[in-house]
Amino acid sequence: MSVRATALQIATKAGMLLGALFVFTILLAALPAHRPPAEAAPSQESTTQAPDVDHSSMPGMDMSDEHASEKAAVHDMTQAHHDAHSQHMTMTTMRAQTPEDVQRANEIVAQLRAGIEKYRDYHAALNDGFRIFLPNVPQREYHFTNYRNGFLEALTFDPARPTSLLYKQTSTSYELVGAMYTMPKGASEDQLNARVPLSIAMWHLHTNLCMPPRAQLRNADWTKFGLKGSITTQDACDAAGGRFRPSIFGWMVHVYPYEDSLDHIFAIHHHMD
């Protein structure tokens, strides 16, 4: 085959690959789980904002129905993070720990620390494309999410490039305490283990969500619906007239790299809460 023909063949394959990636990106962006963030309107529910932090200038997440985004349900989700035994949370099974796992975990922590050091100033995170999730809803821990990083996380793993940064609100600003890695909800435990050892960390997935009928959102009984509700099955949700989601978002794992032990670093939530 001539050099010209070979070059033409390579160029054609490259064009096809770029075209496929472009189409895939557009389709992914169209899914509720990957919509780009939209400007958040001021919320009347916000009562504990930091005095010197201007939340109104921070973009919030586009909260779509398909992604269980009604504010009450997502607010429940932020609290559900703190209950590892929730019926609405699936956890990975812990594996036997090996010296190799410990070494790999420590390497992940070192790379993460180096990668997010500049984000101790939350303004740097905003400037680099991280968007605060529900800025006007009081939370124990705020997720600043980079949707580009989340897309890349589905394809490759870079410990220095987390999907989200985790901040605690102070009286005047935000304090960086950790980060979150993600994987698609269809990932197997072996795939999750290849990212972060399952003998060190427990990945979690939010599951069994029953949303109330749309017409009842404002007056819904949240003891039954949402991620803290009693309804956990499709049949029970159907009987209540709700909308069932077997799982929402994707697999997540929190990492708190400034803690003093792997148990605290790879905890479900910040142990100082």
BELKAJO-V59693 format. One record per helix or strand of 3 or more residues. SS is the DSSP state (a for helix, b for strand). FROM is the first residue (numbers start at 1). TO is the last residue. If there is no record, write none. Layout:
BEGIN
ss=<SS,SS>
from=<FROM,FROM>
to=<TO,TO>
END
This chain:
BEGIN
ss=<a,a,a,a,b,a,a,b,a,b,b,a,b,a,a,b,a>
from=<3,32,55,71,89,99,122,142,147,164,174,189,204,214,234,243,262>
to=<30,34,57,80,91,120,127,145,153,169,183,195,211,219,239,255,265>
END
